[in-house]
Amino acid sequence: EPEVTQTPSHQVTQMGQEVILRCVPISNHLYFYWYRQILGQKVEFLVSFYNNEISEKSEIFDDQFSVERPDGSNFTLKIRSTKLEDSAMYFCASSATHGNEQFFGPGTRLTVL
Amino acid sequence: GNSVTQMEGPVTLSEEAFLTINCTYTATGYPSLFWYVQYPGEGLQLLLKATKADDKGSNKGFEATYRKETTSFHLEKGSVQVSDSAVYFCALSDSAGGTSYGKLTFGQGTILTVHP
């Protein structure tokens, strides 16, 4: 069964460093998403991506964040200068059509020291 | 804006007990409603969904009915098993016919532990 994969499973970084979180969505899907969950809080939407551009973003997704689909398979989330408050679990998701089921990856736990 | 509220957890039950996890929502328009489950060490998996009022979603013995009049989508299971131990998330998407690209708004999650 096809699945969404994410790497790394755990990333530890120093405050101010850049990190790139990687995701491989399901191959025939067209809509891609990033969510995050700070420990003990809700899963929050960050950004959606369709047709090689951002289709929607939340107020969390400021200029420090960017997304890219550099080739036909990967979907990346970059944080340019990490802050302590960026520590969270980051989930990637994809769907075949919008409004339909989103398939989630296992998440990347980001720890900013 | 949209919001989802789940009952406070964690919930601890004995095997074969009846489960209810409450979920209420606030949304403009006519959202689709979902329950996602997260087993330890895994990503979120769709458990069931309902796309319009009075629809009942069901899967693996779980069910939930989309109640527009009470803005609720409570999750129920008649007899839980140890293997149902997981975190359960209620969520909505307001993308049906709208301009949103399907973003999900989640509740805070409810940890369910089932003892033998």
Interface residues (C-beta under 8 A of the other chain):
Chain A: V4 Q6 Y31 Y33 Y35 Q41 K42 V43 E44 F45 S48 Y50 S55 E56 S58 F91 A93 S95 H98 G99 N100 E101 Q102 F103 F104 G105 P106 G107
Chain B: S32 F34 Y36 G41 E42 G43 L44 Q45 L46 K49 F89 A91 S93 S95 A96 S100 Y101 G102 K103 L104 T105 F106 G107 Q108 G109
